[in-house]
Amino acid sequence: MTWIRNHVSSGDLVRLVASLVLALLLWGWVTAQQDPETTRVFPNVAIQVGELPDSLVVVTAVPTAVVTVTGPRSVINELTPADISAQLDLHGITQAGTYSVRVLVSTPDGVWNRKVTPARLDIVVENTVSRDFVLEPEIVKGALDPTRRIGRILPET
């Protein structure tokens, strides 16, 4: 530290800081000229429901989302709809009920900003219920309704 004080004057330090600031400004200007910021809209992005605990299921119909991304033209122009994904934030849901959840968007590296519409969704979560039962076919003789006919029955094992 003493060597720096002896060999670097305050004028040298001011010139160094000024040079760095000018270099950053020039770099930013050239970058903006060569690869300007651009915005692109991706309509109809499917919103994935995600995982819930074993017995829970989302029973609300989930709409599609509109995702708007901003970034350098070289990155944004290369994006395809497959690069954009949206998912419900189901973190913390442990029981049935009505919830207002965020819609999370995933984009590739290089995207500066992302906006999703709708940003939140109201969903209903219910418990799944299942029951096993025996199916016993009954053969009916006589006149049948011609619009209702069983072609084949294939039991599952």
DSSP file with accessible surface (Angstrom, degrees, kcal/mol):
  #  RESIDUE AA STRUCTURE BP1 BP2  ACC     N-H-->O    O-->H-N    N-H-->O    O-->H-N    TCO  KAPPA ALPHA  PHI   PSI    X-CA   Y-CA   Z-CA
    1    1 A M     >        0   0  154      0, 0.0     4,-1.9     0, 0.0     5,-0.1   0.000 360.0 360.0 360.0 -37.7    0.0    0.0    0.0
    2    2 A T  H  >  +     0   0   96      1,-0.2     4,-2.0     2,-0.2     5,-0.2   0.891 360.0  54.9 -65.1 -38.8    2.9    2.3    0.8
    3    3 A W  H  > S+     0   0  168      1,-0.2     4,-1.8     2,-0.2    -1,-0.2   0.907 106.9  51.1 -61.9 -39.5    4.4    1.6   -2.7
    4    4 A I  H  > S+     0   0   89      1,-0.2     4,-2.2     2,-0.2    -1,-0.2   0.931 109.5  49.7 -64.5 -42.5    1.1    2.7   -4.3
    5    5 A R  H  < S+     0   0  182     -4,-1.9    -1,-0.2     1,-0.2    -2,-0.2   0.867 113.5  46.8 -63.6 -35.5    1.0    5.9   -2.4
    6    6 A N  H  < S+     0   0  121     -4,-2.0    -1,-0.2     1,-0.2    -2,-0.2   0.794 122.6  32.1 -76.8 -30.4    4.6    6.7   -3.3
    7    7 A H  H  < S+     0   0  111     -4,-1.8     2,-0.5    -5,-0.2    -2,-0.2   0.588 110.2  63.0-106.4 -14.4    4.3    5.9   -7.1
    8    8 A V     <  -     0   0   57     -4,-2.2    -1,-0.1    -5,-0.2     2,-0.1  -0.963  68.0-156.6-117.9 120.5    0.7    6.8   -7.9
    9    9 A S     >  -     0   0   61     -2,-0.5     4,-2.0     1,-0.1     5,-0.1  -0.429  31.8-109.0 -88.1 168.5   -0.4   10.5   -7.6
   10   10 A S  H  > S+     0   0  100      1,-0.2     4,-2.3     2,-0.2     5,-0.2   0.850 120.6  56.9 -66.7 -30.7   -4.0   11.6   -7.2
   11   11 A G  H  > S+     0   0   27      2,-0.2     4,-2.3     1,-0.2    -1,-0.2   0.900 105.9  49.9 -65.1 -40.3   -3.9   13.0  -10.7
   12   12 A D  H  > S+     0   0   67      2,-0.2     4,-2.2     1,-0.2    -2,-0.2   0.900 110.3  50.6 -63.4 -40.5   -3.0    9.5  -12.0
   13   13 A L  H  X S+     0   0   97     -4,-2.0     4,-2.4     2,-0.2    -2,-0.2   0.909 109.6  49.8 -64.6 -41.6   -5.9    8.0  -10.0
   14   14 A V  H  X S+     0   0   98     -4,-2.3     4,-2.7     1,-0.2     5,-0.2   0.925 111.6  48.9 -62.8 -44.7   -8.4   10.6  -11.5
   15   15 A R  H  X S+     0   0  147     -4,-2.3     4,-2.4     2,-0.2    -1,-0.2   0.893 110.7  51.4 -63.4 -38.5   -7.2    9.8  -15.0
   16   16 A L  H  X S+     0   0   99     -4,-2.2     4,-2.1     2,-0.2    -2,-0.2   0.948 112.3  44.6 -63.2 -47.6   -7.5    6.1  -14.4
   17   17 A V  H  X S+     0   0   80     -4,-2.4     4,-2.4     2,-0.2    -2,-0.2   0.927 113.9  50.2 -63.9 -42.9  -11.1    6.4  -13.1
   18   18 A A  H  X S+     0   0   47     -4,-2.7     4,-2.6     1,-0.2     5,-0.2   0.907 109.8  51.3 -62.9 -39.4  -12.1    8.8  -15.9
   19   19 A S  H  X S+     0   0   74     -4,-2.4     4,-2.5    -5,-0.2    -1,-0.2   0.912 110.0  49.1 -64.4 -41.9  -10.6    6.3  -18.5
   20   20 A L  H  X S+     0   0  104     -4,-2.1     4,-2.4     2,-0.2    -2,-0.2   0.924 111.6  48.8 -63.9 -43.0  -12.6    3.4  -17.0
   21   21 A V  H  X S+     0   0   76     -4,-2.4     4,-2.4     2,-0.2    -2,-0.2   0.942 113.2  47.0 -63.5 -45.5  -15.8    5.5  -17.1
   22   22 A L  H  X S+     0   0  117     -4,-2.6     4,-2.6     1,-0.2     5,-0.2   0.906 111.2  52.0 -63.2 -39.0  -15.3    6.5  -20.7
   23   23 A A  H  X S+     0   0   57     -4,-2.5     4,-2.6    -5,-0.2    -1,-0.2   0.921 110.7  47.6 -64.1 -42.7  -14.4    2.9  -21.7
   24   24 A L  H  X S+     0   0  117     -4,-2.4     4,-2.5     2,-0.2    -2,-0.2   0.909 112.5  49.1 -65.1 -41.4  -17.6    1.6  -20.1
   25   25 A L  H  X S+     0   0  114     -4,-2.4     4,-2.3     2,-0.2    -2,-0.2   0.924 112.9  47.1 -63.9 -43.2  -19.7    4.3  -21.8
   26   26 A L  H  X S+     0   0  109     -4,-2.6     4,-2.6     2,-0.2     5,-0.2   0.924 112.0  50.6 -64.0 -43.3  -18.1    3.6  -25.2
   27   27 A W  H  X S+     0   0  174     -4,-2.6     4,-2.5    -5,-0.2    -2,-0.2   0.925 111.3  48.6 -60.0 -44.2  -18.7   -0.1  -24.7
   28   28 A G  H  X S+     0   0   32     -4,-2.5     4,-2.3     2,-0.2    -1,-0.2   0.914 112.0  48.6 -63.8 -41.3  -22.3    0.4  -23.8
   29   29 A W  H  X S+     0   0  154     -4,-2.3     4,-1.9     2,-0.2    -2,-0.2   0.938 112.9  46.9 -65.8 -45.0  -22.9    2.7  -26.8
   30   30 A V  H  X S+     0   0   62     -4,-2.6     4,-2.5     1,-0.2     5,-0.3   0.918 112.4  50.6 -64.6 -41.2  -21.3    0.3  -29.3
   31   31 A T  H  X S+     0   0   53     -4,-2.5     4,-2.8    -5,-0.2    -1,-0.2   0.922 110.0  50.0 -62.5 -42.6  -23.2   -2.7  -27.8
   32   32 A A  H  < S+     0   0   52     -4,-2.3    -1,-0.2     1,-0.2    -2,-0.2   0.855 113.2  46.9 -65.9 -33.0  -26.5   -0.8  -28.2
   33   33 A Q  H  < S+     0   0  111     -4,-1.9    -2,-0.2    -5,-0.2    -1,-0.2   0.890 120.1  37.0 -74.6 -39.3  -25.7    0.1  -31.8
   34   34 A Q  H  < S+     0   0  144     -4,-2.5    -2,-0.2     1,-0.2    -3,-0.2   0.807 135.5  16.8 -84.8 -33.5  -24.6   -3.4  -32.8
   35   35 A D  S  < S-     0   0   40     -4,-2.8    -1,-0.2    -5,-0.3    -2,-0.2  -0.576  84.0-168.1-141.1  73.3  -27.1   -5.5  -30.8
   36   36 A P        -     0   0   41      0, 0.0    37,-2.1     0, 0.0     2,-0.2  -0.142  31.6 -91.7 -68.8 161.7  -30.0   -3.2  -29.6
   37   37 A E  E     +A   72   0A 130     35,-0.2     2,-0.3    36,-0.1    33,-0.0  -0.463  50.5 178.9 -69.1 137.1  -32.6   -4.1  -27.1
   38   38 A T  E     -A   71   0A  42     33,-2.9    33,-2.1    -2,-0.2     2,-0.4  -0.958  19.1-141.8-140.6 158.4  -35.7   -5.7  -28.6
   39   39 A T  E     -A   70   0A  77     -2,-0.3     2,-0.3    31,-0.2    31,-0.2  -0.943  15.1-175.8-123.2 143.5  -39.0   -7.1  -27.3
   40   40 A R  E     -A   69   0A  84     29,-2.5    29,-2.7    -2,-0.4     2,-0.4  -0.998  14.8-142.6-140.8 143.5  -40.9  -10.1  -28.5
   41   41 A V  E     -A   68   0A  80     -2,-0.3    27,-0.2    27,-0.2    -2,-0.0  -0.896   6.1-164.6-110.4 133.1  -44.3  -11.5  -27.5
   42   42 A F  E     -A   67   0A   8     25,-3.5    25,-2.6    -2,-0.4     3,-0.4  -0.926  15.6-165.1-114.5 102.8  -45.1  -15.2  -27.3
   43   43 A P  E     +     0   0A  82      0, 0.0    23,-0.2     0, 0.0    22,-0.1  -0.440  63.6  26.5 -83.2 162.2  -48.9  -15.8  -27.2
   44   44 A N  E    S+     0   0A 123      1,-0.2     2,-0.6    -2,-0.1    22,-0.2   0.866  70.1 170.5  58.7  44.1  -50.5  -19.1  -26.2
   45   45 A V  E     -A   65   0A  13     20,-3.0    20,-3.0    -3,-0.4    -1,-0.2  -0.764  36.3-121.5 -83.6 123.2  -47.8  -20.5  -23.9
   46   46 A A  E     -A   64   0A  57     -2,-0.6    40,-0.9    18,-0.2     2,-0.7  -0.459  18.6-136.7 -67.2 134.4  -49.1  -23.5  -22.1
   47   47 A I  E     -c   86   0B  14     16,-0.5    40,-0.3    -2,-0.2     2,-0.2  -0.849  16.4-141.7 -94.9 118.1  -49.0  -23.2  -18.3
   48   48 A Q  E     -c   87   0B 111     38,-2.9    40,-2.4    -2,-0.7    37,-0.0  -0.559   0.4-146.9 -78.6 142.6  -47.8  -26.5  -16.7
   49   49 A V        -     0   0   51     -2,-0.2    -1,-0.1    38,-0.2    41,-0.1   0.897  31.1-161.6 -80.4 -39.8  -49.5  -27.5  -13.5
   50   50 A G        -     0   0   33     39,-0.1     2,-0.3    37,-0.1    -1,-0.1  -0.382  31.1 -35.4  87.4-171.0  -46.5  -29.1  -11.8
   51   51 A E        +     0   0  174     -2,-0.1    39,-0.1     6,-0.1     6,-0.1  -0.708  48.7 178.7 -98.6 140.0  -46.4  -31.6   -8.9
   52   52 A L        -     0   0   27     -2,-0.3    42,-0.1     4,-0.2    39,-0.1  -0.850  46.3 -72.9-124.7 164.1  -48.6  -31.7   -5.8
   53   53 A P    >   -     0   0   63      0, 0.0     3,-2.2     0, 0.0    -1,-0.1  -0.166  63.9 -87.4 -54.7 159.7  -48.6  -34.1   -2.9
   54   54 A D  T 3  S+     0   0  170      1,-0.3    -2,-0.1    -3,-0.1    74,-0.0   0.753 122.3  37.3 -40.6 -52.0  -49.9  -37.6   -3.7
   55   55 A S  T 3  S+     0   0   62     72,-0.1    73,-3.5     2,-0.0     2,-0.3   0.419  99.7  91.3 -92.6   5.3  -53.6  -37.2   -3.1
   56   56 A L  E <   +E  127   0C  13     -3,-2.2     2,-0.3    71,-0.2    -4,-0.2  -0.774  45.6 174.5-105.7 148.4  -54.0  -33.6   -4.4
   57   57 A V  E     -E  126   0C  63     69,-2.3    69,-2.6    -2,-0.3     2,-0.5  -0.995  33.7-118.3-148.0 143.9  -54.9  -32.5   -7.9
   58   58 A V  E     -E  125   0C  21     -2,-0.3    67,-0.2    67,-0.2     4,-0.1  -0.744  27.2-178.3 -81.9 123.2  -55.7  -29.1   -9.5
   59   59 A V        +     0   0   83     65,-2.6     2,-0.3    -2,-0.5    66,-0.1   0.505  48.9 100.8-102.6  -5.1  -59.3  -29.2  -10.8
   60   60 A T  S    S-     0   0   46     64,-0.8     2,-0.4     1,-0.1    -2,-0.0  -0.584  81.3-112.8 -80.0 139.4  -59.4  -25.8  -12.4
   61   61 A A        -     0   0   92     -2,-0.3    -2,-0.1     1,-0.0    -1,-0.1  -0.596  32.8-141.5 -69.9 125.9  -58.9  -25.5  -16.1
   62   62 A V        -     0   0   44     -2,-0.4   -15,-0.2   -15,-0.1   -13,-0.1  -0.822  13.5-147.1 -96.5 123.4  -55.6  -23.7  -16.6
   63   63 A P        -     0   0   65      0, 0.0   -16,-0.5     0, 0.0     2,-0.2  -0.142  23.8 -95.5 -76.8 179.9  -55.6  -21.1  -19.5
   64   64 A T  E     -A   46   0A  71    -18,-0.2     2,-0.3     1,-0.0   -18,-0.2  -0.527  38.4-132.2 -89.6 166.0  -52.6  -20.3  -21.7
   65   65 A A  E     -A   45   0A   0    -20,-3.0   -20,-3.0    -2,-0.2     2,-0.5  -0.782   3.5-133.2-117.3 160.7  -50.3  -17.4  -21.0
   66   66 A V  E     - B   0 117A  56     51,-2.7    51,-2.1    -2,-0.3     2,-0.5  -0.973  25.5-163.8-111.4 120.9  -48.8  -14.5  -23.0
   67   67 A V  E     -AB  42 116A   0    -25,-2.6   -25,-3.5    -2,-0.5     2,-0.5  -0.932   5.5-165.4-111.9 127.7  -45.1  -14.1  -22.3
   68   68 A T  E     -AB  41 115A  34     47,-3.0    47,-2.4    -2,-0.5     2,-0.3  -0.956  10.6-170.6-111.2 125.7  -43.2  -10.9  -23.3
   69   69 A V  E     -AB  40 114A   0    -29,-2.7   -29,-2.5    -2,-0.5     2,-0.4  -0.901   6.3-165.8-119.5 147.4  -39.4  -11.1  -23.3
   70   70 A T  E     +AB  39 113A  21     43,-2.5    43,-2.1    -2,-0.3    42,-1.8  -0.986  31.5 105.6-130.4 142.2  -36.9   -8.3  -23.7
   71   71 A G  E     -A   38   0A   0    -33,-2.1   -33,-2.9    -2,-0.4    40,-0.1  -0.975  69.0 -29.1 175.1-170.9  -33.2   -8.6  -24.4
   72   72 A P  E >>  -A   37   0A  14      0, 0.0     4,-2.6     0, 0.0     3,-1.2  -0.394  57.4-121.2 -65.6 143.0  -30.5   -8.1  -27.1
   73   73 A R  H 3> S+     0   0  112    -37,-2.1     4,-2.4     1,-0.3     5,-0.3   0.863 110.8  60.0 -54.2 -38.1  -31.8   -8.7  -30.6
   74   74 A S  H 34 S+     0   0   64      1,-0.2     4,-0.3     2,-0.2    -1,-0.3   0.829 113.8  36.5 -63.6 -29.7  -29.3  -11.5  -31.2
   75   75 A V  H X> S+     0   0   38     -3,-1.2     3,-0.7    35,-0.1     4,-0.5   0.910 117.4  48.8 -86.1 -47.6  -30.8  -13.5  -28.3
   76   76 A I  H >< S+     0   0    1     -4,-2.6     3,-1.2     1,-0.2    -2,-0.2   0.887 107.4  54.6 -65.3 -39.4  -34.5  -12.6  -28.7
   77   77 A N  T 3< S+     0   0   92     -4,-2.4    -1,-0.2    -5,-0.3    -2,-0.1   0.763 105.5  54.7 -67.3 -23.0  -34.6  -13.3  -32.5
   78   78 A E  T <4 S+     0   0  151     -3,-0.7    -1,-0.2    -4,-0.3    -2,-0.2   0.581  85.3 108.9 -85.2 -10.4  -33.2  -16.8  -31.9
   79   79 A L    <<  -     0   0    9     -3,-1.2    -3,-0.0    -4,-0.5    -4,-0.0  -0.385  48.5-166.8 -70.9 144.2  -36.0  -17.8  -29.4
   80   80 A T    >   -     0   0   65     -2,-0.1     3,-2.0     1,-0.0     4,-0.5  -0.844  38.7-104.0-119.5 162.6  -38.6  -20.3  -30.4
   81   81 A P  G >  S+     0   0   93      0, 0.0     3,-1.2     0, 0.0    -2,-0.0   0.830 120.8  63.2 -56.5 -28.0  -41.9  -21.0  -28.5
   82   82 A A  G 3  S+     0   0   95      1,-0.2    -3,-0.0   -37,-0.0   -37,-0.0   0.732  94.7  61.4 -69.0 -20.0  -40.3  -24.2  -27.2
   83   83 A D  G <  S+     0   0   66     -3,-2.0     2,-0.5    25,-0.0    -1,-0.2   0.636  95.7  71.3 -79.0 -14.7  -37.7  -22.1  -25.4
   84   84 A I    <   +     0   0    9     -3,-1.2     2,-0.3    -4,-0.5    23,-0.2  -0.880  61.1 174.2-107.6 130.8  -40.3  -20.4  -23.2
   85   85 A S  E     - D   0 106B  57     21,-2.0    21,-2.9    -2,-0.5     2,-0.4  -0.988  13.5-161.6-136.3 149.8  -42.2  -22.3  -20.5
   86   86 A A  E     +cD  47 105B   2    -40,-0.9   -38,-2.9    -2,-0.3     2,-0.3  -0.969  11.8 178.1-128.9 143.9  -44.7  -21.3  -17.8
   87   87 A Q  E     -cD  48 104B  94     17,-2.4    17,-3.3    -2,-0.4     2,-0.2  -0.998  31.6-110.1-146.7 146.0  -45.6  -23.1  -14.6
   88   88 A L  E     - D   0 103B   3    -40,-2.4     2,-1.2    -2,-0.3    15,-0.2  -0.538  30.6-125.8 -73.4 138.9  -47.8  -22.6  -11.7
   89   89 A D        +     0   0   40     13,-2.6    13,-0.3    -2,-0.2    -1,-0.1  -0.732  39.2 166.2 -86.7  96.2  -46.0  -22.0   -8.4
   90   90 A L    >   +     0   0   16     -2,-1.2     3,-1.9   -41,-0.1    -1,-0.2   0.267  22.2 139.5 -96.9  12.9  -47.6  -24.7   -6.2
   91   91 A H  T 3  S+     0   0  173      1,-0.3     3,-0.1   -39,-0.1    -2,-0.1  -0.320  70.2  17.1 -60.8 129.6  -45.0  -24.4   -3.4
   92   92 A G  T 3  S+     0   0   59      1,-0.3     2,-0.7    -2,-0.1    -1,-0.3   0.399  85.0 131.0  91.5  -3.3  -46.6  -24.6    0.0
   93   93 A I    <   +     0   0   10     -3,-1.9    -1,-0.3     1,-0.2     3,-0.1  -0.756  15.2 151.1 -86.0 115.4  -49.9  -26.2   -1.1
   94   94 A T        +     0   0  107     -2,-0.7     2,-0.3     1,-0.1    -1,-0.2   0.408  56.9  34.2-124.0  -3.4  -50.4  -29.2    1.2
   95   95 A Q  S    S-     0   0  128     32,-0.0    -1,-0.1   -40,-0.0    30,-0.1  -0.962  89.5 -79.1-149.2 166.3  -54.2  -29.5    1.4
   96   96 A A  S    S+     0   0   34     -2,-0.3     2,-0.3    -3,-0.1    30,-0.2  -0.265  72.6  94.1 -65.3 150.3  -57.4  -29.0   -0.7
   97   97 A G  E    S-F  125   0C  27     28,-2.3    28,-3.3     2,-0.0     2,-0.5  -0.950  74.0 -60.9 157.7-173.4  -58.7  -25.5   -1.1
   98   98 A T  E     +F  124   0C 107     -2,-0.3     2,-0.3    26,-0.2    26,-0.2  -0.911  52.3 178.9-106.3 131.6  -58.8  -22.4   -3.3
   99   99 A Y  E     -F  123   0C  61     24,-2.7    24,-3.2    -2,-0.5     2,-0.6  -0.952  30.6-141.0-133.9 150.2  -55.4  -20.6   -3.9
  100  100 A S  E     -F  122   0C  55     -2,-0.3     2,-0.3    22,-0.2    22,-0.2  -0.963  37.0-177.9-107.4 113.0  -54.1  -17.6   -5.8
  101  101 A V  E     -F  121   0C  10     20,-2.9    20,-2.6    -2,-0.6     2,-0.2  -0.821  25.0-113.7-118.1 153.7  -50.8  -18.8   -7.2
  102  102 A R  E     -F  120   0C 120    -13,-0.3   -13,-2.6    -2,-0.3     2,-0.6  -0.486  21.7-130.2 -78.9 152.7  -48.1  -17.1   -9.3
  103  103 A V  E     -D   88   0B  10     16,-2.4     2,-0.4   -15,-0.2   -15,-0.2  -0.935  25.3-153.7-102.7 118.1  -47.3  -18.1  -12.8
  104  104 A L  E     -D   87   0B  69    -17,-3.3   -17,-2.4    -2,-0.6     2,-0.4  -0.773   3.5-152.2 -96.0 140.1  -43.5  -18.6  -13.2
  105  105 A V  E     -D   86   0B  29     -2,-0.4     2,-0.5   -19,-0.2   -19,-0.2  -0.919   3.6-160.0-115.8 138.0  -41.7  -18.2  -16.5
  106  106 A S  E     +D   85   0B  72    -21,-2.9   -21,-2.0    -2,-0.4    -2,-0.0  -0.966  17.9 167.9-117.3 128.4  -38.5  -19.9  -17.6
  107  107 A T        -     0   0   21     -2,-0.5   -23,-0.1   -23,-0.2     3,-0.1  -0.923  37.2 -92.6-133.8 162.3  -36.4  -18.5  -20.4
  108  108 A P    >   -     0   0   45      0, 0.0     3,-1.2     0, 0.0    -1,-0.1  -0.203  55.7 -79.8 -68.7 166.1  -32.9  -19.1  -21.8
  109  109 A D  T 3  S+     0   0  159      1,-0.2     3,-0.1     3,-0.0     0, 0.0  -0.292 113.1  46.5 -61.1 149.2  -29.9  -17.2  -20.6
  110  110 A G  T 3  S+     0   0   36      1,-0.4     2,-0.5    -3,-0.1    -1,-0.2   0.191  75.5 121.9 101.1 -16.4  -29.5  -13.8  -22.2
  111  111 A V    <   -     0   0   12     -3,-1.2    -1,-0.4     1,-0.2   -40,-0.2  -0.694  43.5-166.7 -80.2 125.5  -33.1  -12.7  -21.8
  112  112 A W        +     0   0  140    -42,-1.8     2,-0.3    -2,-0.5   -41,-0.2   0.871  65.6  12.1 -81.5 -40.0  -33.0   -9.5  -19.7
  113  113 A N  E     -B   70   0A 102    -43,-2.1   -43,-2.5     2,-0.0     2,-0.3  -0.995  59.2-171.3-143.1 145.9  -36.7   -9.1  -18.8
  114  114 A R  E     -B   69   0A 106     -2,-0.3     2,-0.4   -45,-0.2   -45,-0.2  -0.997   0.8-174.0-140.1 142.4  -39.8  -11.3  -18.9
  115  115 A K  E     -B   68   0A 138    -47,-2.4   -47,-3.0    -2,-0.3     2,-0.4  -1.000   7.0-161.5-136.9 136.0  -43.4  -10.6  -18.2
  116  116 A V  E     -B   67   0A  19     -2,-0.4   -49,-0.2   -49,-0.2   -13,-0.1  -0.945  15.1-128.5-122.0 139.5  -46.3  -13.1  -18.1
  117  117 A T  E    S+B   66   0A  73    -51,-2.1   -51,-2.7    -2,-0.4     2,-0.1  -0.993  97.9  33.6-127.7 120.3  -50.0  -12.4  -18.4
  118  118 A P  S    S-     0   0   40      0, 0.0    -1,-0.2     0, 0.0     3,-0.1   0.550  74.5-174.5 -77.5 148.2  -51.8  -13.5  -16.3
  119  119 A A  S    S+     0   0   60      1,-0.2   -16,-2.4    -2,-0.1     2,-0.3   0.739  73.0  26.9 -81.3 -25.8  -49.2  -13.1  -13.5
  120  120 A R  E     - F   0 102C 129    -18,-0.2     2,-0.4   -32,-0.0   -18,-0.2  -0.974  67.6-162.4-135.9 150.3  -51.5  -14.9  -11.0
  121  121 A L  E     - F   0 101C  24    -20,-2.6   -20,-2.9    -2,-0.3     2,-0.6  -0.989  18.6-132.5-132.1 142.9  -54.2  -17.5  -11.3
  122  122 A D  E     + F   0 100C 115     -2,-0.4     2,-0.3   -22,-0.2   -22,-0.2  -0.850  36.3 179.6 -90.6 124.6  -57.0  -18.6   -8.9
  123  123 A I  E     - F   0  99C   2    -24,-3.2   -24,-2.7    -2,-0.6     2,-0.5  -0.896  25.2-138.4-126.0 157.0  -57.0  -22.4   -8.7
  124  124 A V  E     - F   0  98C  45     -2,-0.3   -65,-2.6   -26,-0.2   -64,-0.8  -0.969  16.8-162.5-114.8 128.6  -59.0  -25.0   -6.9
  125  125 A V  E     -EF  58  97C   0    -28,-3.3   -28,-2.3    -2,-0.5     2,-0.3  -0.942  12.0-178.8-113.0 131.0  -57.2  -28.0   -5.4
  126  126 A E  E     -E   57   0C  94    -69,-2.6   -69,-2.3    -2,-0.5     2,-0.3  -0.874  30.7-104.8-125.2 160.3  -59.1  -31.1   -4.4
  127  127 A N  E     -E   56   0C  90     -2,-0.3     2,-0.4   -71,-0.2   -71,-0.2  -0.612  36.3-123.1 -78.7 142.1  -58.3  -34.5   -2.9
  128  128 A T        -     0   0   82    -73,-3.5     2,-0.4    -2,-0.3    -1,-0.0  -0.711  27.2-167.1 -85.7 138.7  -58.2  -37.5   -5.3
  129  129 A V        +     0   0  132     -2,-0.4     2,-0.3     2,-0.0   -74,-0.0  -0.989   7.0 179.7-127.8 133.0  -60.5  -40.3   -4.4
  130  130 A S        -     0   0  114     -2,-0.4     2,-0.4     2,-0.0    -2,-0.0  -0.960   5.6-172.0-132.6 154.3  -60.5  -43.7   -5.9
  131  131 A R        -     0   0  199     -2,-0.3     2,-0.4     2,-0.0    -2,-0.0  -0.993  16.6-138.6-146.4 135.1  -62.5  -46.8   -5.4
  132  132 A D        +     0   0  158     -2,-0.4     2,-0.3     2,-0.0    -2,-0.0  -0.750  30.9 165.6 -91.4 139.3  -62.1  -50.4   -6.7
  133  133 A F        -     0   0  148     -2,-0.4     2,-0.4     2,-0.0    -2,-0.0  -0.985  36.5-109.1-149.4 160.3  -65.2  -52.2   -7.8
  134  134 A V        -     0   0  118     -2,-0.3     2,-0.6     2,-0.0    -2,-0.0  -0.760  24.5-146.0 -93.0 132.3  -66.2  -55.3   -9.7
  135  135 A L        -     0   0  137     -2,-0.4    -2,-0.0     2,-0.0    -1,-0.0  -0.875  14.3-170.4-100.6 118.4  -67.7  -54.8  -13.1
  136  136 A E        -     0   0  160     -2,-0.6     2,-0.1     2,-0.0    -2,-0.0  -0.934  15.8-140.1-112.1 113.2  -70.3  -57.5  -13.9
  137  137 A P        -     0   0  104      0, 0.0     2,-0.5     0, 0.0    -2,-0.0  -0.401  12.0-155.9 -71.8 146.8  -71.5  -57.5  -17.5
  138  138 A E        -     0   0  165     -2,-0.1     2,-0.6     2,-0.0    -2,-0.0  -0.990   7.3-143.6-125.2 125.0  -75.2  -58.2  -18.0
  139  139 A I        -     0   0  151     -2,-0.5     2,-0.5     2,-0.0     0, 0.0  -0.797  14.9-160.2 -92.2 123.2  -76.4  -59.6  -21.4
  140  140 A V        -     0   0   84     -2,-0.6     2,-0.3     2,-0.1    -2,-0.0  -0.889   3.4-156.6-106.6 128.4  -79.7  -58.1  -22.4
  141  141 A K        +     0   0  187     -2,-0.5     2,-0.3     2,-0.0    -2,-0.0  -0.733  52.9  38.4-100.9 152.7  -81.7  -60.0  -25.0
  142  142 A G  S    S-     0   0   64     -2,-0.3     2,-0.3     2,-0.0    -2,-0.1  -0.726 103.1  -2.0 111.9-160.3  -84.3  -58.4  -27.1
  143  143 A A        -     0   0  108     -2,-0.3     2,-0.3     1,-0.0    -2,-0.0  -0.500  65.3-165.2 -73.5 127.5  -84.6  -55.1  -28.8
  144  144 A L        -     0   0  107     -2,-0.3     5,-0.1    -4,-0.0    -2,-0.0  -0.847  31.9-101.1-111.0 150.4  -81.6  -52.8  -28.2
  145  145 A D    >   -     0   0   80     -2,-0.3     3,-1.6     1,-0.2    -2,-0.0  -0.567  31.5-144.4 -65.5 119.9  -81.2  -49.2  -28.8
  146  146 A P  T 3  S+     0   0  103      0, 0.0    -1,-0.2     0, 0.0     3,-0.1   0.709  95.5  60.6 -67.7 -16.7  -79.2  -49.1  -32.0
  147  147 A T  T 3  S+     0   0  115      1,-0.2     2,-0.6    -3,-0.0    -2,-0.1   0.641 100.9  59.3 -83.8 -11.7  -77.3  -46.0  -31.0
  148  148 A R    <   +     0   0  196     -3,-1.6     2,-0.4     2,-0.0    -1,-0.2  -0.924  67.4 146.7-120.8 109.8  -75.8  -47.8  -27.9
  149  149 A R        -     0   0  200     -2,-0.6     2,-0.5    -3,-0.1    -5,-0.0  -0.999  38.7-141.0-144.9 138.3  -73.8  -50.8  -28.7
  150  150 A I        -     0   0  132     -2,-0.4     3,-0.1     1,-0.2    -2,-0.0  -0.875  15.3-175.5 -99.2 123.9  -70.8  -52.4  -27.0
  151  151 A G        -     0   0   74     -2,-0.5     2,-0.3     1,-0.3    -1,-0.2   0.940  64.5  -9.3 -84.2 -52.8  -68.3  -53.7  -29.5
  152  152 A R        -     0   0  196      2,-0.0     2,-0.5     0, 0.0    -1,-0.3  -0.998  52.0-148.5-147.7 147.7  -65.7  -55.4  -27.3
  153  153 A I        -     0   0  107     -2,-0.3    -3,-0.0    -3,-0.1     0, 0.0  -0.982  15.3-173.4-117.9 123.5  -64.8  -55.6  -23.6
  154  154 A L        -     0   0  123     -2,-0.5     2,-0.1     0, 0.0    -2,-0.0  -0.946  14.6-146.4-118.9 108.7  -61.2  -56.0  -22.8
  155  155 A P        -     0   0  115      0, 0.0     2,-0.3     0, 0.0    -2,-0.0  -0.453  11.9-134.1 -72.7 145.4  -60.4  -56.6  -19.1
  156  156 A E              0   0  190     -2,-0.1     0, 0.0     0, 0.0     0, 0.0  -0.776 360.0 360.0 -95.5 145.4  -57.2  -55.1  -17.7
  157  157 A T              0   0  189     -2,-0.3     0, 0.0     0, 0.0     0, 0.0  -0.726 360.0 360.0-108.9 360.0  -55.0  -57.2  -15.5
